[in-house]
């Protein structure tokens, strides 16, 4: 694309100003899109129906259907050539603070995959509801969600007290830095 006047940079900081650019950020998805209806790489034309997240509904009503009170975007970043992985441009050993929540807070978390690899992201100690178009009380509940390359997935979480591991379930990605902590604390002066 060299020489084209209006080319789109794959590391344009305007696409994700909260990302710390460095050698661990090979690219930033310029236009991430919800890919929860996609069957997955290699399954597009297999000759039979392939279930996707948009096809799922809960069998029983979800225990917490409150509207989230805030939103949090987390970027899945990496450099495939250097085998560096992280969240928001930081591997775990560089992170200065965890992702913080208040006890029983309802939050919409959006994961944006800025890499060219699928990442199964897992949260310990919680089930969350994937935002897939189903009614609030029937959103599918999961503890791990696949985030496709250049895609994004949103889920609603009710934060439970404690420090919870949040990581890529491709363990070699986790060990290379795609690990973080969800730290859930009571409201100031309140009970847990």
N, C-alpha and C positions, 0 to 999 in steps of 0.2 A: 504494500500500500504506500510505499515511499513515493513522495512527489505529489500525492493527492492533497489538495488544499484543506479539505474538511475531514481528515481521517480521525478516527476515534482511538484514543490511547487506551490500552488495556491496563495502564497503571495511573490513570488520571485521578489525582487526589480529590477532584470535585465529585467523583462518583461515590466516595466514601471518606469524607473528611475526618472521621474519627479513627481511621486506620493509621497506625504508625508505619510509614513506608520504610523498607529496608530489604536486606537480602532474603528474608523469609516471606516476602510478599512478591510473588512472581507476576500476579495480575489481579485486577479488581474487575469483577463482572460489571460491564457498563450498563446493562439493562437486564438485571436478574428478573426472572419471572417465576410465577407459581407453577411448578411442574408436578404437582400432586396428582394430576390426571394422566401423566405419562407412564407407560408401562415399564420403562427402564431400558437402558442401553442393551441392544441385541434382542429385545423382545417385541419390537415394533411390528414385525411381520412374520410371526411364528405360525400363523394359520389357525389360532384359537384365541379365545378371550383370555386376557391377562388382567388380573385384578390390580387396581391402583388405589392409592389412598382415597381418591374421590369416590370410590365405590363402597367404602366402609361406613357402617353406622354402628353405634353402640347397641348391645342387646338389651341393656337396662338403662334407665335414666341416669345421667351423670349426677354425682352427689352435690356438685357446686356449679350452678349455672349463672352465677353473677357475671356481669359485664366487667372485663378487666379495668382496673383503675389507672393503669399506665402501660406503656409499651417499651420493650427493650429489643434492640437489634444487635445481633451478634454475627460477625463476619467470620467465616471459615476460611483461613488463609494458609498459603503454603508456597513452597518452591520445590517442584518435582525434581529438578536437576540437582539441587543441594540437599534434598530430602529433609526439608525444614517444614514443620507444621505448627499451627497455632490458632488462637482466636484473636480477632481484631489486630493482627499483625504481631502478636507476642506469643512466644512459646511459654510454657508454664514456668520455667526457671527465670524468665524475665518479667513475669507479671508482678505488678506492685500491689494489687488488691484483687479480692474475689468479686464476683457478681453478687450484689447485695439485695436482699429482700426483707420485708417485714413479715412476721408470723401471720399466716392466713391471708396475706395480700394476694390479690388476683392480678396476674400480669400476663399480657400477651407478648410472648417471645417470638421473634422472627429470626430464623437462621438463614443467612445468605451465603451460598457456596461460591467463593471467589477462586476456586481451583478447578482443574479439569478432571478431578476424580470424585467419585461418589463417596460420601462420608456418612456412615451410620452413627448418629449422635445419640448418646445414652445419658440419662440422668438417673442417678441413684436415689432411692427413697421416695420416689414420686411416680404417679401416673399423670400424664397431661392429656388434654383434649386437642387433637389436631383440627385446625380450622380448614375444613374441606367442603364447606357448603351445606353440611348437614345442620338441622336445627340444633340450638345450643344444648338441649338436653340429650341429644343423640350423637354428638361428635365422638368419633372413635377415640378410645383411651389407649395410650401407648406409653412405654418408657424409653423406647428407642425409635428414631425416625431417620429414614434415608433421605439425605439431601443431595439431589443430583447436581452435576456440574452446571454452573451458571444459573442454578435454580434457587428458589427460596421456599421455605416451609414455615408457617406460623402455627403456634400452639398456645393454649391457655393453661396456666398453672396456678394452683393454689399452694402457696409456699408453706411448707411444714418446717418447724424449728430444727436447727442443726446445721452442720456443714456437710454438704453433699457433693460427691464427685460428679463432674460433668465432663464427658470426654468422647472422642471418636472411638467406636468399637472396633476399628481396624487397629489392633493393639500396637502395631509398629508405628502408626501415626500418633497414637497416644504417647508412646514412649519417646517419640521425637518432639513432643511438645504440645500436641493438641489435647490438652487437659486443663481444667480449671475447676474452681470450687464455687458452688452456689451457697452463699452464707446467709442463713435465715435467722433473724433476731427479733425479739419482741419489740413492740412499740416502746419508746422511752417512758419509763414509769409504769408500764403495763405488765400484765401477767403473760407468761408464755402460753 
